[in-house]
């Protein structure tokens, strides 16, 4: 049995399938959460992870569906969230 690709799930999500993006989240939440935890600590990572899913959901129409695996894209979204977080910490210090 062949698994549905992330690209297909994102496409279905864009077409109105509410559960399709949830499947993408469930597929990648552990890896993306671990990435954030290693870089920001557990508490901050939990907050950032929710922001990652919100940002990914709202920008899913920009995902290049020629790539079946969304994990690299999601790590990019997570990296951008980390960058914003660190910049906000620096701004608070000044």
Backbone as a ProteinNet text record, in pm:
[ID]
protein_1_A
[PRIMARY]
XXXXXXXXXXXXXXXXXXXXXXXXXXXXXXXXXXXXXXXXXXXXXXXXXXXXXXXXXXXXXXXXXXXXXXXXXXXXXXXXXXXXXXXXXXXXXX
[TERTIARY]
84.1	0	89	68.2	149.2	93.4	183.7	143	113.9	22.6	-7.1	107.2	154.3	265	216.2	310.9	278.8	224.5	281.4	235.5	87.8	48	-93.2	-180.9	-133.7	-210.8	-226.6	-120.5	-128.5	-224.6	-219.3	-313.8	-457.5	-481.7	-616.8	-660.1	-564.6	-594.1	-636.6	-564.8	-600.3	-736.5	-775.9	-906.4	-1020	-986.1	-1090.7	-1096.3	-1007.9	-1005.4	-939.9	-1019.8	-971	-873.4	-885.5	-800	-666.6	-654.9	-534.1	-411.3	-422.9	-306.2	-274.4	-375.2	-352.2	-263	-282.8	-198.9	-53.5	-31.2	105.4	167.6	91.8	140.7	177.1	87.3	112.5	234.2	254.9	367.7	501.7	504.4	632.3	649.9	548.8	558.1	671.8	701.3	808.7	944.6	972.7	1102.4	1118.1	1014.8	1022.9	1029.9	954.3	959.5	1096.4	1159	1292.9	1395.1	1381.3	1469.8	1460.4	1339.1	1318.7	1366.7	1342.7	1384.3	1535.7	1607.1	1754.2	1806.4	1735.7	1784.8	1728.8	1614	1549.9	1505.5	1517.2	1468	1322.9	1282.6	1151.5	1034.2	1032.5	918.4	902.2	1010.7	1006.2	971.5	1025.6	1000	852.1	783.2	640.1	563.4	600.1	535.4	567.9	695.1	736.9	673.9	659.3	601.2	459.4	381.8	246	250.2	346.6	361.6	404.8	488.1	531.6	410	322.3	205.9	111.4	94.1	9.2	68	198.3	263.9	261.3	288.3	288	148.5	47.5	-89.1	-125.6	-92.9	-132.1	-50.3	67.6	149.2	153.8	67.3	73.4	51.8	-12.7	-32.6	99.1	201.9	332.1	419.6	376.2	455.1	465.4	585.7	610.4	575.1	458.7	408.5	479	583.2	664.7	756.1	767.3	843.4	745.2	753.2	654.8	667	786.7	811.2	820.5	734.1	731	827.8	895.9	982.4	1086.5	1159.6	1256.5	1190	1075	1000.7	961.5	913.4	872.8	991.6	1108.2	1228.1	1264.8	1242.7	1266.3	1172.5	1046.8	949.8	994	1037.9	1083.5	1208.2	1300.7	1421.5	1383.8	1288.2	1244.1	1179.1	1104.1	1044.1	1152.3	1254.2	1366.3	1436.7	1459.4	1526.8	1446.2	1316.2	1231.2	1235.4	1232.2	1237	1367.7	1480.3	1609.2	1621.7	1572.2	1576.4	1492.8	1379.4	1295	1363.8	1438.2	1513.1	1622.1	1691.2	1795.5	1735.8	1623	1558.7	1516.3	1473	1432.9	1552.1	1669.4	1789.4	1840.3	1804.5	1857.4	1776.3
-117.7	0	124.5	212.8	333.3	444.8	511.3	623.7	746.2	825.5	951.1	1047.6	1117.2	1210.6	1336.9	1407.1	1535.9	1632.5	1627.8	1716.4	1692.4	1566.5	1534.9	1585.9	1563.2	1608.5	1759.6	1830.7	1976.6	2019.4	1952.2	1981.3	1958.6	1848.8	1820.5	1926.4	1968.6	2072.5	2201.4	2236.7	2356.6	2344	2220.6	2196.6	2187.7	2202.8	2206.9	2089.2	1991.4	1877.5	1921.1	1939.5	1990.4	1895.6	1767.9	1670.6	1647.5	1686.6	1658.3	1725.6	1852.6	1920	1865	1821.9	1758.4	1635.8	1562.1	1445.4	1484.7	1596.9	1646.1	1681.1	1749.4	1786.5	1661.8	1565.1	1443.4	1368.3	1372.7	1302.9	1365.7	1497.4	1567.5	1638.1	1635.1	1713.1	1669.3	1542	1494.1	1546.2	1536.4	1580.6	1731.6	1806.3	1952.4	1997.6	1933.6	1966.8	1940	1829.8	1798	1900.4	1940.6	2042.5	2171.9	2215.8	2338.9	2324.2	2208.9	2185.2	2192.2	2133.9	2136.8	2280.4	2366.4	2501.7	2606.1	2580.5	2684.7	2638.3	2510.6	2459.2	2415.9	2328.1	2264.6	2362.1	2451.7	2543	2635.4	2695.7	2785	2706.4	2586.7	2504.4	2474	2448.9	2420	2539.4	2658.4	2779.4	2799	2782.3	2800.8	2697.3	2575.1	2470.3	2505.3	2559.3	2598.4	2710.6	2801	2907.1	2851.6	2748.5	2684	2628.9	2558	2497.6	2605	2712.6	2821.5	2885.9	2910.5	2971.9	2877.7	2750	2653	2640.1	2637.6	2627.2	2748.9	2867	2987	3008.8	2947	2963.7	2836.7	2741.4	2612.9	2624.8	2730.3	2748	2776.9	2817.6	2844.2	2719.4	2610.2	2487.3	2431.3	2398.1	2341.1	2192.6	2159.9	2022.7	1925.2	1968.8	1873.4	1796.4	1842.8	1773.1	1694.8	1562.4	1483.7	1495.3	1524.5	1529.7	1675.4	1715.5	1854.5	1880.2	1777.8	1798.4	1908	1913.7	2023.1	2161.3	2173.2	2299	2335.3	2237.3	2262.4	2300.9	2239.9	2281.1	2425	2465.9	2604.9	2699.7	2661.4	2742.8	2750.8	2638.3	2634.8	2721.9	2715.4	2798.2	2946.5	2983.8	3123.3	3165.6	3075.9	3106.6	3126	3039.8	3054.3	3187.4	3223.9	3350.1	3467.6	3466.6	3575.2	3579.4	3460.8	3451.5	3511.2	3470.4	3520.5	3670.1	3718.8	3863.8	3940.2	3885.9	3953.6	3956.2	3849.5	3848.4	3954	3966.3	4068.9	4207.8	4228.8	4360.2	4396	4297.2	4322.5	4363.2	4309.2	4339.1	4480.9	4537.7	4669.2	4781.4
0	0	0	-92.8	-106.3	-19.2	52.3	136	49.5	93.6	27.2	54	-47.9	-30.2	41.2	99.6	161.2	56.9	-63.4	-170.7	-201.3	-206.4	-231.3	-116.7	6.4	122.5	123.4	90.4	85.3	-24.8	-137.3	-245.4	-202.4	-133.7	-84.4	16.4	100.5	198.9	128.7	24	-52.4	-118.7	-148.7	-212.3	-110.2	19	120.2	216.5	201.3	293.5	424.6	527.7	656.3	725.3	704.6	773	702.4	578.5	501.5	561.7	599.3	657.1	795	867.5	998	979.2	871.1	843.1	820.5	753.9	733.9	868.8	952.3	1085.5	1165.1	1169.6	1246.5	1195.2	1066.8	1004.2	1043.6	1066	1083.3	1217.3	1303.9	1427.1	1517.9	1523.3	1609.7	1563.3	1434.7	1382	1391.9	1355.2	1360.5	1506.5	1594	1736.4	1796.8	1759.8	1809.8	1760.6	1634.9	1578	1658.9	1687.4	1763.6	1908	1968.6	2107.1	2120.7	2024.9	2029.9	2021.7	1955.6	1932.9	2029.5	2087.7	2169.4	2307.6	2338.6	2466	2454.6	2545.6	2535.9	2540.2	2637.3	2650.8	2531.4	2490.4	2374.7	2249.2	2237.8	2118.8	2103.5	2212.4	2203.6	2147.8	2193.6	2141	1994.1	1960.4	1822.1	1729.6	1778.5	1695.3	1653.7	1743.6	1705.6	1602.3	1614.9	1516.4	1380.6	1382.5	1257.4	1183.9	1255.1	1188.5	1135.5	1210.5	1161.9	1036.6	1039.3	923.1	803.4	826.9	717.2	657.4	742.9	692.6	608.3	658.3	584.7	457.6	449.1	327.7	242.7	271.4	201.2	50.7	6.2	-137.8	-209.8	-135.6	-196.6	-201.4	-138.9	-137.7	-280	-321.6	-454.3	-449.5	-502	-492.2	-585.2	-655	-730.4	-635	-510.7	-407.7	-320.3	-319.5	-245.2	-93.1	-42.1	102	147.4	237.9	285.9	400.5	449	565.9	545.4	434.1	417.6	420.9	360	361.4	504.8	580	718	805.2	781.2	854.5	819.6	695.9	657.4	730.4	741.3	816.5	962.2	1018.7	1157.8	1175.6	1081.1	1087.7	1087.6	1003.9	1000	1131.3	1193.5	1324.3	1429.3	1426.1	1520	1499.5	1375.8	1345.4	1399.8	1378.1	1430.7	1583.3	1643.3	1789.6	1842.8	1784.1	1830	1806.3	1694	1666.5	1767.2	1806.6	1906.1	2042	2074.4	2201.1	2198.9	2085.3	2074.1	2083.3	2023	2027	2169.7	2246.3	2384.9	2469.9	2438.9	2515.4	2491.3	2378.1	2342.5	2399.1
[MASK]
++++++++++++++++++++++++++++++++++++++++++++++++++++++++++++++++++++++++++++++++++++++++++++++

